[in-house]
Amino acid sequence: MSLGNFALMRHELLLTGAALLILIAEIFGTQEKRRSANLFAIILFSVVTIAGFLPSPSGSLFGGMYEVDSVRLIMKNILNAGVLLILIQSVTWLKKEENHDKINEYYLLVISTLIGMDFMISAGHFVMFYLGLELATIPIAALAAYDRFNNKSAEAGIKLILISSLSSGTLLYGISMIYGTTGSLYFREIGQVFTGQSGLEVLGFILFFAGMAFKISIVPFHLWTADVYEGSPVNVTSYLSVISKGAALFIFIIILFTVFPVLVKTWNKTIYVTSILTMTIGNLFAIRQHNLKRFLAFSSISQAGYILLGVIGGSQTGMASVVYYVLVYIFSNLAAFGVVAAISNSSGKENIEDYNGLYRTNPGLSLVMMLAMFSLAGIPPVAGFFGKFFLFAAAAEKGFYLLVTIAVLNTIISLYYYLLIVKAMFINKSDSPVGRFTSDFPTKLALGLCVAGIFLTGFISIIFEAIKGISFGI
């Protein structure tokens, strides 16, 4: 293997280089230079993100354990773009007095977990997949416990690491059964010899599915989500909701269609049931929430249920709709979390009733939140409508009409609780609304990019067509 072959690992190598530069800046930088750590890290990550969109050849490394193709590249680029938005949104929070001495640690943890996700997405072997998974998981637990002066944050970190350990153990047990019945850990080799006739093979798949369901917050493996989201800092919660879930979904669909194509009837039934449960329970529990982070946690659970409609389609359109919807979801959810973070940093308020009368004091933030809620609910003409439409079309294309009908009914339910936020901001009155304040430039920039993404990814249909034109190997 020549040194030039390592160019295939462009994303991981660039991220590793960025992490090393930030670490050097932390070790050798003076106290005054550390104050510019936010600007340095964001410029550095912007360069990494732009470089990720440069043309790159397909290929494999380490005997096929690591693979790169156009599908995996676009998945990594979507995650990079989402992380860049989160880093920009985090600047205001990191400038707070309690965080000024651990700014570089935040960026190091975020980049470290993203490196793990990239390795996981490029895995062609279960050992590489598991190494990437753990490299992504451990820094996320540290991020959840980042606010050292908040007991809820420490509790969120502990809960996340315990649940992750349980899900990883379940996942490994399933992988061991798959290895025992096939004699290989390479995805493509397993796909060629996996028959699905053995009870041990089916049990291995079920345990693998359960382990991944924890990561994606699929019902009934979702119970940790709301507590961890509520206890974590807002910007970490947005990372968990968007980037972590997006990476897990990406590798999930890759493994399903590479390793388990022979079990398509089995996992279609499994996804059929879990999709209905995830949509319905996520929506019903979201209605009962008062804390916005818990509200968005159950919203993200229900969104995972909708995404499964694209997976169950099992077609080129279905896979493209999943990737496209994750892109739309990144812009929509980060717009909502950006508003929550701005208000939390300014006033410390995070409950829905605190947003009563928000339009009278902060009309700009209210409009951004309204657009985010409309997109998450799937109201035209914003991008969320087109994302849901393509997911539903992919499922209908395969004849799952009842499932699509249930999904549409759930969309109506979700419309009710998303509009509760809009009602609170624009209609409800409050004697003590959130005070008027001016957001700083990073917050305005991040929210502006999210709003542009919400509109452009919906109106420019060529984005979906470009994703659909990529071969998913189905």
TILUM-115829 format. One record per residue (C-alpha): residue number from 1; residue in three letters; x, y, z. Coordinates in nm, 2 decimals, always signed. Layout:
<NUM "ALA" <X Y Z>>
...
//
This chain:
<1 "MET" <+0.00 +0.00 +0.00>>
<2 "SER" <+0.15 +0.33 -0.11>>
<3 "LEU" <+0.15 +0.65 +0.09>>
<4 "GLY" <-0.08 +0.80 -0.17>>
<5 "ASN" <-0.35 +0.55 -0.08>>
<6 "PHE" <-0.39 +0.73 +0.25>>
<7 "ALA" <-0.55 +1.02 +0.06>>
<8 "LEU" <-0.86 +0.80 +0.06>>
<9 "MET" <-0.88 +0.87 +0.44>>
<10 "ARG" <-0.89 +1.24 +0.37>>
<11 "HIS" <-1.17 +1.32 +0.61>>
<12 "GLU" <-1.02 +1.13 +0.90>>
<13 "LEU" <-0.66 +1.26 +0.84>>
<14 "LEU" <-0.78 +1.62 +0.81>>
<15 "LEU" <-0.98 +1.59 +1.13>>
<16 "THR" <-0.69 +1.43 +1.31>>
<17 "GLY" <-0.46 +1.71 +1.19>>
<18 "ALA" <-0.71 +1.97 +1.31>>
<19 "ALA" <-0.73 +1.81 +1.65>>
<20 "LEU" <-0.35 +1.80 +1.68>>
<21 "LEU" <-0.33 +2.17 +1.59>>
<22 "ILE" <-0.59 +2.26 +1.85>>
<23 "LEU" <-0.41 +2.05 +2.11>>
<24 "ILE" <-0.07 +2.22 +2.03>>
<25 "ALA" <-0.25 +2.56 +2.06>>
<26 "GLU" <-0.38 +2.46 +2.40>>
<27 "ILE" <-0.04 +2.34 +2.53>>
<28 "PHE" <+0.18 +2.62 +2.40>>
<29 "GLY" <-0.06 +2.91 +2.36>>
<30 "THR" <-0.06 +3.19 +2.61>>
<31 "GLN" <-0.37 +3.29 +2.81>>
<32 "GLU" <-0.44 +3.58 +2.58>>
<33 "LYS" <-0.41 +3.37 +2.26>>
<34 "ARG" <-0.64 +3.11 +2.41>>
<35 "ARG" <-0.92 +3.37 +2.40>>
<36 "SER" <-0.91 +3.35 +2.02>>
<37 "ALA" <-0.95 +2.97 +2.04>>
<38 "ASN" <-1.30 +2.99 +1.90>>
<39 "LEU" <-1.20 +3.17 +1.59>>
<40 "PHE" <-0.90 +2.95 +1.53>>
<41 "ALA" <-1.10 +2.62 +1.57>>
<42 "ILE" <-1.39 +2.74 +1.35>>
<43 "ILE" <-1.16 +2.86 +1.07>>
<44 "LEU" <-0.97 +2.53 +1.09>>
<45 "PHE" <-1.29 +2.32 +1.08>>
<46 "SER" <-1.42 +2.53 +0.79>>
<47 "VAL" <-1.11 +2.44 +0.59>>
<48 "VAL" <-1.16 +2.07 +0.67>>
<49 "THR" <-1.53 +2.09 +0.57>>
<50 "ILE" <-1.45 +2.27 +0.24>>
<51 "ALA" <-1.17 +2.02 +0.16>>
<52 "GLY" <-1.42 +1.73 +0.21>>
<53 "PHE" <-1.61 +1.84 -0.09>>
<54 "LEU" <-1.31 +1.82 -0.33>>
<55 "PRO" <-1.33 +1.52 -0.57>>
<56 "SER" <-1.19 +1.20 -0.44>>
<57 "PRO" <-1.15 +0.85 -0.59>>
<58 "SER" <-1.32 +0.54 -0.45>>
<59 "GLY" <-1.12 +0.26 -0.30>>
<60 "SER" <-1.04 +0.05 +0.00>>
<61 "LEU" <-0.76 +0.02 +0.26>>
<62 "PHE" <-0.64 -0.23 +0.51>>
<63 "GLY" <-0.76 -0.53 +0.31>>
<64 "GLY" <-1.11 -0.40 +0.27>>
<65 "MET" <-1.16 -0.30 +0.63>>
<66 "TYR" <-1.19 +0.06 +0.53>>
<67 "GLU" <-1.40 +0.16 +0.22>>
<68 "VAL" <-1.46 +0.49 +0.04>>
<69 "ASP" <-1.72 +0.56 -0.23>>
<70 "SER" <-1.94 +0.85 -0.34>>
<71 "VAL" <-2.22 +0.75 -0.10>>
<72 "ARG" <-1.99 +0.75 +0.21>>
<73 "LEU" <-1.83 +1.07 +0.10>>
<74 "ILE" <-2.16 +1.26 +0.08>>
<75 "MET" <-2.26 +1.12 +0.42>>
<76 "LYS" <-1.94 +1.25 +0.58>>
<77 "ASN" <-1.97 +1.59 +0.41>>
<78 "ILE" <-2.33 +1.62 +0.55>>
<79 "LEU" <-2.20 +1.55 +0.90>>
<80 "ASN" <-1.91 +1.79 +0.86>>
<81 "ALA" <-2.15 +2.07 +0.75>>
<82 "GLY" <-2.38 +2.00 +1.05>>
<83 "VAL" <-2.08 +2.00 +1.30>>
<84 "LEU" <-1.96 +2.33 +1.15>>
<85 "LEU" <-2.30 +2.49 +1.22>>
<86 "ILE" <-2.30 +2.35 +1.58>>
<87 "LEU" <-1.95 +2.49 +1.64>>
<88 "ILE" <-2.05 +2.83 +1.52>>
<89 "GLN" <-2.36 +2.82 +1.75>>
<90 "SER" <-2.14 +2.72 +2.04>>
<91 "VAL" <-1.92 +3.03 +2.04>>
<92 "THR" <-2.15 +3.24 +2.26>>
<93 "TRP" <-2.19 +2.96 +2.52>>
<94 "LEU" <-1.81 +2.89 +2.53>>
<95 "LYS" <-1.74 +3.26 +2.60>>
<96 "LYS" <-1.92 +3.23 +2.93>>
<97 "GLU" <-1.70 +3.26 +3.24>>
<98 "GLU" <-1.74 +2.90 +3.35>>
<99 "ASN" <-1.62 +2.77 +3.01>>
<100 "HIS" <-1.33 +3.00 +2.93>>
<101 "ASP" <-1.06 +2.76 +3.06>>
<102 "LYS" <-1.19 +2.45 +2.87>>
<103 "ILE" <-1.28 +2.59 +2.52>>
<104 "ASN" <-1.02 +2.38 +2.34>>
<105 "GLU" <-1.13 +2.06 +2.52>>
<106 "TYR" <-1.48 +2.11 +2.37>>
<107 "TYR" <-1.34 +2.13 +2.02>>
<108 "LEU" <-1.11 +1.83 +2.08>>
<109 "LEU" <-1.40 +1.62 +2.20>>
<110 "VAL" <-1.63 +1.72 +1.91>>
<111 "ILE" <-1.36 +1.65 +1.65>>
<112 "SER" <-1.26 +1.32 +1.82>>
<113 "THR" <-1.62 +1.19 +1.81>>
<114 "LEU" <-1.65 +1.29 +1.45>>
<115 "ILE" <-1.34 +1.10 +1.35>>
<116 "GLY" <-1.50 +0.79 +1.51>>
<117 "MET" <-1.82 +0.85 +1.31>>
<118 "ASP" <-1.62 +0.88 +0.98>>
<119 "PHE" <-1.44 +0.56 +1.05>>
<120 "MET" <-1.77 +0.39 +1.13>>
<121 "ILE" <-1.93 +0.51 +0.81>>
<122 "SER" <-1.63 +0.39 +0.60>>
<123 "ALA" <-1.62 +0.05 +0.77>>
<124 "GLY" <-1.62 -0.26 +0.56>>
<125 "HIS" <-1.55 -0.49 +0.85>>
<126 "PHE" <-1.72 -0.52 +1.19>>
<127 "VAL" <-1.40 -0.46 +1.39>>
<128 "MET" <-1.35 -0.12 +1.21>>
<129 "PHE" <-1.72 -0.05 +1.26>>
<130 "TYR" <-1.70 -0.12 +1.63>>
<131 "LEU" <-1.37 +0.08 +1.68>>
<132 "GLY" <-1.53 +0.38 +1.51>>
<133 "LEU" <-1.85 +0.34 +1.72>>
<134 "GLU" <-1.66 +0.34 +2.05>>
<135 "LEU" <-1.43 +0.63 +1.94>>
<136 "ALA" <-1.75 +0.82 +1.87>>
<137 "THR" <-1.93 +0.72 +2.18>>
<138 "ILE" <-1.68 +0.79 +2.46>>
<139 "PRO" <-1.61 +1.16 +2.38>>
<140 "ILE" <-1.99 +1.22 +2.34>>
<141 "ALA" <-2.04 +1.10 +2.71>>
<142 "ALA" <-1.77 +1.35 +2.81>>
<143 "LEU" <-1.95 +1.62 +2.62>>
<144 "ALA" <-2.28 +1.54 +2.79>>
<145 "ALA" <-2.11 +1.59 +3.13>>
<146 "TYR" <-1.92 +1.90 +3.00>>
<147 "ASP" <-2.10 +2.14 +3.24>>
<148 "ARG" <-1.91 +2.04 +3.55>>
<149 "PHE" <-2.11 +2.27 +3.78>>
<150 "ASN" <-2.44 +2.12 +3.69>>
<151 "ASN" <-2.55 +1.79 +3.85>>
<152 "LYS" <-2.79 +1.72 +3.57>>
<153 "SER" <-2.50 +1.73 +3.32>>
<154 "ALA" <-2.30 +1.48 +3.52>>
<155 "GLU" <-2.61 +1.26 +3.54>>
<156 "ALA" <-2.65 +1.29 +3.16>>
<157 "GLY" <-2.30 +1.18 +3.11>>
<158 "ILE" <-2.33 +0.88 +3.34>>
<159 "LYS" <-2.66 +0.77 +3.19>>
<160 "LEU" <-2.52 +0.80 +2.84>>
<161 "ILE" <-2.21 +0.59 +2.91>>
<162 "LEU" <-2.41 +0.32 +3.09>>
<163 "ILE" <-2.67 +0.30 +2.81>>
<164 "SER" <-2.39 +0.30 +2.55>>
<165 "SER" <-2.22 +0.02 +2.73>>
<166 "LEU" <-2.54 -0.19 +2.73>>
<167 "SER" <-2.61 -0.12 +2.37>>
<168 "SER" <-2.25 -0.20 +2.27>>
<169 "GLY" <-2.26 -0.52 +2.46>>
<170 "THR" <-2.58 -0.62 +2.29>>
<171 "LEU" <-2.43 -0.52 +1.95>>
<172 "LEU" <-2.11 -0.72 +2.01>>
<173 "TYR" <-2.31 -1.03 +2.12>>
<174 "GLY" <-2.50 -1.01 +1.79>>
<175 "ILE" <-2.18 -0.97 +1.59>>
<176 "SER" <-2.02 -1.27 +1.76>>
<177 "MET" <-2.32 -1.48 +1.66>>
<178 "ILE" <-2.29 -1.36 +1.30>>
<179 "TYR" <-1.92 -1.44 +1.30>>
<180 "GLY" <-1.98 -1.78 +1.45>>
<181 "THR" <-2.23 -1.87 +1.17>>
<182 "THR" <-2.05 -1.72 +0.87>>
<183 "GLY" <-1.68 -1.73 +0.97>>
<184 "SER" <-1.61 -1.38 +0.86>>
<185 "LEU" <-1.63 -1.02 +0.98>>
<186 "TYR" <-1.61 -0.85 +0.64>>
<187 "PHE" <-1.94 -0.70 +0.54>>
<188 "ARG" <-1.94 -0.82 +0.18>>
<189 "GLU" <-1.82 -1.17 +0.26>>
<190 "ILE" <-2.09 -1.21 +0.52>>
<191 "GLY" <-2.35 -1.09 +0.27>>
<192 "GLN" <-2.25 -1.36 +0.03>>
<193 "VAL" <-2.27 -1.65 +0.28>>
<194 "PHE" <-2.54 -1.53 +0.51>>
<195 "THR" <-2.85 -1.75 +0.45>>
<196 "GLY" <-3.09 -1.64 +0.71>>
<197 "GLN" <-3.20 -2.00 +0.76>>
<198 "SER" <-3.03 -2.05 +1.09>>
<199 "GLY" <-3.19 -1.94 +1.41>>
<200 "LEU" <-2.85 -1.82 +1.53>>
<201 "GLU" <-2.82 -1.60 +1.23>>
<202 "VAL" <-3.16 -1.44 +1.29>>
<203 "LEU" <-3.08 -1.40 +1.66>>
<204 "GLY" <-2.75 -1.23 +1.57>>
<205 "PHE" <-2.94 -0.99 +1.34>>
<206 "ILE" <-3.20 -0.91 +1.61>>
<207 "LEU" <-2.93 -0.83 +1.87>>
<208 "PHE" <-2.74 -0.62 +1.61>>
<209 "PHE" <-3.07 -0.43 +1.53>>
<210 "ALA" <-3.14 -0.38 +1.91>>
<211 "GLY" <-2.79 -0.24 +1.96>>
<212 "MET" <-2.83 +0.01 +1.67>>
<213 "ALA" <-3.18 +0.10 +1.79>>
<214 "PHE" <-3.03 +0.23 +2.11>>
<215 "LYS" <-2.80 +0.46 +1.91>>
<216 "ILE" <-3.09 +0.59 +1.69>>
<217 "SER" <-3.34 +0.61 +1.97>>
<218 "ILE" <-3.59 +0.38 +1.82>>
<219 "VAL" <-3.88 +0.27 +2.04>>
<220 "PRO" <-3.86 +0.07 +2.27>>
<221 "PHE" <-3.49 +0.16 +2.31>>
<222 "HIS" <-3.55 +0.53 +2.35>>
<223 "LEU" <-3.60 +0.58 +2.72>>
<224 "TRP" <-3.26 +0.73 +2.78>>
<225 "THR" <-3.30 +1.01 +2.52>>
<226 "ALA" <-3.51 +1.27 +2.70>>
<227 "ASP" <-3.31 +1.26 +3.03>>
<228 "VAL" <-2.97 +1.28 +2.85>>
<229 "TYR" <-3.09 +1.56 +2.62>>
<230 "GLU" <-3.23 +1.76 +2.91>>
<231 "GLY" <-2.92 +1.73 +3.13>>
<232 "SER" <-2.66 +1.80 +2.86>>
<233 "PRO" <-2.57 +2.16 +2.75>>
<234 "VAL" <-2.79 +2.28 +2.47>>
<235 "ASN" <-2.52 +2.27 +2.21>>
<236 "VAL" <-2.42 +1.92 +2.31>>
<237 "THR" <-2.79 +1.82 +2.29>>
<238 "SER" <-2.81 +1.95 +1.93>>
<239 "TYR" <-2.50 +1.74 +1.85>>
<240 "LEU" <-2.66 +1.43 +2.00>>
<241 "SER" <-2.99 +1.49 +1.82>>
<242 "VAL" <-2.85 +1.56 +1.48>>
<243 "ILE" <-2.49 +1.44 +1.42>>
<244 "SER" <-2.48 +1.13 +1.64>>
<245 "LYS" <-2.82 +1.01 +1.51>>
<246 "GLY" <-2.74 +1.09 +1.15>>
<247 "ALA" <-2.41 +0.89 +1.16>>
<248 "ALA" <-2.59 +0.59 +1.32>>
<249 "LEU" <-2.86 +0.60 +1.06>>
<250 "PHE" <-2.60 +0.62 +0.78>>
<251 "ILE" <-2.40 +0.31 +0.89>>
<252 "PHE" <-2.73 +0.13 +0.97>>
<253 "ILE" <-2.86 +0.15 +0.62>>
<254 "ILE" <-2.51 +0.06 +0.48>>
<255 "ILE" <-2.49 -0.26 +0.69>>
<256 "LEU" <-2.86 -0.36 +0.63>>
<257 "PHE" <-2.81 -0.36 +0.25>>
<258 "THR" <-2.46 -0.50 +0.25>>
<259 "VAL" <-2.47 -0.76 +0.52>>
<260 "PHE" <-2.84 -0.86 +0.56>>
<261 "PRO" <-3.00 -0.84 +0.21>>
<262 "VAL" <-3.12 -1.20 +0.24>>
<263 "LEU" <-3.31 -1.10 +0.56>>
<264 "VAL" <-3.50 -0.82 +0.39>>
<265 "LYS" <-3.84 -0.97 +0.47>>
<266 "THR" <-3.75 -1.02 +0.84>>
<267 "TRP" <-3.61 -0.67 +0.89>>
<268 "ASN" <-3.89 -0.51 +0.69>>
<269 "LYS" <-4.14 -0.65 +0.94>>
<270 "THR" <-3.92 -0.54 +1.23>>
<271 "ILE" <-3.88 -0.19 +1.08>>
<272 "TYR" <-4.26 -0.18 +1.00>>
<273 "VAL" <-4.35 -0.23 +1.37>>
<274 "THR" <-4.08 -0.01 +1.52>>
<275 "SER" <-4.15 +0.27 +1.28>>
<276 "ILE" <-4.51 +0.29 +1.39>>
<277 "LEU" <-4.42 +0.27 +1.76>>
<278 "THR" <-4.14 +0.53 +1.72>>
<279 "MET" <-4.36 +0.78 +1.54>>
<280 "THR" <-4.66 +0.74 +1.76>>
<281 "ILE" <-4.49 +0.72 +2.10>>
<282 "GLY" <-4.25 +1.00 +2.01>>
<283 "ASN" <-4.54 +1.23 +1.91>>
<284 "LEU" <-4.77 +1.15 +2.20>>
<285 "PHE" <-4.49 +1.20 +2.46>>
<286 "ALA" <-4.38 +1.53 +2.29>>
<287 "ILE" <-4.72 +1.68 +2.36>>
<288 "ARG" <-4.67 +1.63 +2.74>>
<289 "GLN" <-4.33 +1.81 +2.76>>
<290 "HIS" <-4.27 +2.15 +2.91>>
<291 "ASN" <-3.89 +2.16 +2.88>>
<292 "LEU" <-3.78 +2.25 +2.53>>
<293 "LYS" <-3.49 +2.01 +2.53>>
<294 "ARG" <-3.71 +1.72 +2.64>>
<295 "PHE" <-3.97 +1.84 +2.38>>
<296 "LEU" <-3.71 +1.83 +2.10>>
<297 "ALA" <-3.58 +1.49 +2.23>>
<298 "PHE" <-3.92 +1.33 +2.17>>
<299 "SER" <-3.95 +1.52 +1.85>>
<300 "SER" <-3.62 +1.36 +1.73>>
<301 "ILE" <-3.75 +1.02 +1.83>>
<302 "SER" <-4.06 +1.07 +1.61>>
<303 "GLN" <-3.84 +1.19 +1.33>>
<304 "ALA" <-3.64 +0.87 +1.35>>
<305 "GLY" <-3.97 +0.68 +1.29>>
<306 "TYR" <-4.04 +0.88 +0.98>>
<307 "ILE" <-3.68 +0.81 +0.85>>
<308 "LEU" <-3.74 +0.44 +0.88>>
<309 "LEU" <-4.00 +0.47 +0.60>>
<310 "GLY" <-3.72 +0.54 +0.36>>
<311 "VAL" <-3.53 +0.24 +0.49>>
<312 "ILE" <-3.82 +0.00 +0.46>>
<313 "GLY" <-3.86 +0.11 +0.10>>
<314 "GLY" <-3.53 -0.07 +0.03>>
<315 "SER" <-3.50 +0.11 -0.31>>
<316 "GLN" <-3.27 +0.37 -0.47>>
<317 "THR" <-3.53 +0.63 -0.40>>
<318 "GLY" <-3.57 +0.51 -0.04>>
<319 "MET" <-3.19 +0.54 +0.04>>
<320 "ALA" <-3.17 +0.88 -0.13>>
<321 "SER" <-3.47 +1.00 +0.07>>
<322 "VAL" <-3.30 +0.90 +0.39>>
<323 "VAL" <-2.98 +1.08 +0.31>>
<324 "TYR" <-3.17 +1.38 +0.19>>
<325 "TYR" <-3.40 +1.39 +0.50>>
<326 "VAL" <-3.10 +1.38 +0.73>>
<327 "LEU" <-2.96 +1.69 +0.55>>
<328 "VAL" <-3.30 +1.86 +0.59>>
<329 "TYR" <-3.32 +1.75 +0.95>>
<330 "ILE" <-2.98 +1.90 +1.03>>
<331 "PHE" <-3.08 +2.25 +0.91>>
<332 "SER" <-3.43 +2.23 +1.07>>
<333 "ASN" <-3.33 +2.09 +1.41>>
<334 "LEU" <-3.02 +2.31 +1.44>>
<335 "ALA" <-3.23 +2.62 +1.37>>
<336 "ALA" <-3.46 +2.52 +1.66>>
<337 "PHE" <-3.16 +2.44 +1.89>>
<338 "GLY" <-2.99 +2.76 +1.79>>
<339 "VAL" <-3.28 +2.97 +1.91>>
<340 "VAL" <-3.30 +2.76 +2.23>>
<341 "ALA" <-2.93 +2.81 +2.29>>
<342 "ALA" <-2.95 +3.18 +2.23>>
<343 "ILE" <-3.23 +3.23 +2.47>>
<344 "SER" <-3.08 +2.99 +2.73>>
<345 "ASN" <-2.74 +3.18 +2.71>>
<346 "SER" <-2.92 +3.51 +2.75>>
<347 "SER" <-3.18 +3.44 +3.02>>
<348 "GLY" <-3.13 +3.08 +3.13>>
<349 "LYS" <-3.49 +3.00 +3.03>>
<350 "GLU" <-3.56 +2.66 +2.86>>
<351 "ASN" <-3.93 +2.59 +2.92>>
<352 "ILE" <-4.21 +2.63 +2.66>>
<353 "GLU" <-4.41 +2.87 +2.87>>
<354 "ASP" <-4.10 +3.10 +2.89>>
<355 "TYR" <-4.15 +3.16 +2.52>>
<356 "ASN" <-4.49 +3.33 +2.57>>
<357 "GLY" <-4.48 +3.67 +2.40>>
<358 "LEU" <-4.14 +3.61 +2.25>>
<359 "TYR" <-4.23 +3.77 +1.92>>
<360 "ARG" <-4.29 +4.11 +2.09>>
<361 "THR" <-3.94 +4.12 +2.24>>
<362 "ASN" <-3.74 +3.91 +1.99>>
<363 "PRO" <-3.92 +3.89 +1.66>>
<364 "GLY" <-3.61 +3.76 +1.46>>
<365 "LEU" <-3.56 +3.46 +1.69>>
<366 "SER" <-3.94 +3.39 +1.68>>
<367 "LEU" <-3.94 +3.38 +1.30>>
<368 "VAL" <-3.65 +3.14 +1.29>>
<369 "MET" <-3.81 +2.91 +1.55>>
<370 "MET" <-4.14 +2.92 +1.35>>
<371 "LEU" <-3.96 +2.82 +1.03>>
<372 "ALA" <-3.78 +2.54 +1.22>>
<373 "MET" <-4.11 +2.41 +1.36>>
<374 "PHE" <-4.28 +2.43 +1.02>>
<375 "SER" <-4.00 +2.23 +0.86>>
<376 "LEU" <-4.00 +1.96 +1.13>>
<377 "ALA" <-4.38 +1.94 +1.10>>
<378 "GLY" <-4.35 +1.91 +0.72>>
<379 "ILE" <-4.55 +2.22 +0.63>>
<380 "PRO" <-4.49 +2.34 +0.27>>
<381 "PRO" <-4.30 +2.51 +0.12>>
<382 "VAL" <-4.01 +2.46 +0.36>>
<383 "ALA" <-3.77 +2.17 +0.32>>
<384 "GLY" <-3.92 +1.94 +0.58>>
<385 "PHE" <-4.23 +1.90 +0.36>>
<386 "PHE" <-4.02 +1.77 +0.07>>
<387 "GLY" <-3.82 +1.55 +0.29>>
<388 "LYS" <-4.13 +1.38 +0.43>>
<389 "PHE" <-4.29 +1.36 +0.09>>
<390 "PHE" <-3.99 +1.17 -0.05>>
<391 "LEU" <-3.98 +0.93 +0.25>>
<392 "PHE" <-4.35 +0.86 +0.22>>
<393 "ALA" <-4.32 +0.81 -0.16>>
<394 "ALA" <-4.04 +0.56 -0.11>>
<395 "ALA" <-4.25 +0.35 +0.12>>
<396 "ALA" <-4.56 +0.38 -0.10>>
<397 "GLU" <-4.35 +0.27 -0.40>>
<398 "LYS" <-4.30 -0.06 -0.22>>
<399 "GLY" <-4.67 -0.10 -0.14>>
<400 "PHE" <-4.66 +0.00 +0.23>>
<401 "TYR" <-4.98 +0.21 +0.20>>
<402 "LEU" <-5.10 +0.14 +0.56>>
<403 "LEU" <-4.77 +0.25 +0.70>>
<404 "VAL" <-4.78 +0.57 +0.50>>
<405 "THR" <-5.13 +0.64 +0.62>>
<406 "ILE" <-5.02 +0.59 +0.98>>
<407 "ALA" <-4.73 +0.82 +0.91>>
<408 "VAL" <-4.95 +1.09 +0.77>>
<409 "LEU" <-5.18 +1.07 +1.08>>
<410 "ASN" <-4.88 +1.10 +1.30>>
<411 "THR" <-4.77 +1.41 +1.10>>
<412 "ILE" <-5.11 +1.57 +1.19>>
<413 "ILE" <-5.04 +1.49 +1.56>>
<414 "SER" <-4.69 +1.64 +1.53>>
<415 "LEU" <-4.84 +1.95 +1.36>>
<416 "TYR" <-5.04 +2.01 +1.68>>
<417 "TYR" <-4.75 +2.02 +1.92>>
<418 "TYR" <-4.51 +2.21 +1.69>>
<419 "LEU" <-4.78 +2.48 +1.65>>
<420 "LEU" <-4.80 +2.50 +2.03>>
<421 "ILE" <-4.45 +2.66 +2.02>>
<422 "VAL" <-4.56 +2.90 +1.75>>
<423 "LYS" <-4.88 +2.98 +1.95>>
<424 "ALA" <-4.67 +3.06 +2.26>>
<425 "MET" <-4.44 +3.29 +2.07>>
<426 "PHE" <-4.70 +3.48 +1.86>>
<427 "ILE" <-5.03 +3.46 +2.04>>
<428 "ASN" <-4.99 +3.39 +2.41>>
<429 "LYS" <-4.92 +3.69 +2.64>>
<430 "SER" <-4.68 +3.70 +2.93>>
<431 "ASP" <-4.62 +3.94 +3.22>>
<432 "SER" <-4.25 +3.86 +3.22>>
<433 "PRO" <-4.14 +3.76 +2.87>>
<434 "VAL" <-3.78 +3.69 +2.77>>
<435 "GLY" <-3.61 +4.03 +2.76>>
<436 "ARG" <-3.51 +4.19 +2.44>>
<437 "PHE" <-3.15 +4.11 +2.35>>
<438 "THR" <-2.92 +4.13 +2.05>>
<439 "SER" <-2.75 +3.80 +1.94>>
<440 "ASP" <-2.38 +3.81 +1.86>>
<441 "PHE" <-2.25 +3.76 +1.51>>
<442 "PRO" <-2.17 +3.38 +1.54>>
<443 "THR" <-2.53 +3.31 +1.65>>
<444 "LYS" <-2.67 +3.53 +1.36>>
<445 "LEU" <-2.45 +3.36 +1.11>>
<446 "ALA" <-2.54 +3.00 +1.22>>
<447 "LEU" <-2.91 +3.08 +1.23>>
<448 "GLY" <-2.89 +3.25 +0.89>>
<449 "LEU" <-2.72 +2.95 +0.74>>
<450 "CYS" <-2.99 +2.72 +0.89>>
<451 "VAL" <-3.27 +2.93 +0.75>>
<452 "ALA" <-3.10 +2.94 +0.41>>
<453 "GLY" <-3.07 +2.56 +0.43>>
<454 "ILE" <-3.43 +2.51 +0.52>>
<455 "PHE" <-3.54 +2.70 +0.21>>
<456 "LEU" <-3.28 +2.60 -0.04>>
<457 "THR" <-3.28 +2.23 +0.02>>
<458 "GLY" <-3.65 +2.23 -0.04>>
<459 "PHE" <-3.67 +2.46 -0.34>>
<460 "ILE" <-3.36 +2.33 -0.52>>
<461 "SER" <-3.49 +1.98 -0.62>>
<462 "ILE" <-3.16 +1.91 -0.79>>
<463 "ILE" <-3.01 +1.83 -0.45>>
<464 "PHE" <-3.24 +1.53 -0.41>>
<465 "GLU" <-3.19 +1.43 -0.77>>
<466 "ALA" <-2.81 +1.45 -0.73>>
<467 "ILE" <-2.83 +1.22 -0.42>>
<468 "LYS" <-3.07 +0.99 -0.60>>
<469 "GLY" <-2.83 +0.96 -0.89>>
<470 "ILE" <-2.56 +0.81 -0.66>>
<471 "SER" <-2.54 +0.43 -0.67>>
<472 "PHE" <-2.63 +0.28 -0.33>>
<473 "GLY" <-2.54 -0.07 -0.44>>
<474 "ILE" <-2.90 -0.19 -0.40>>
//
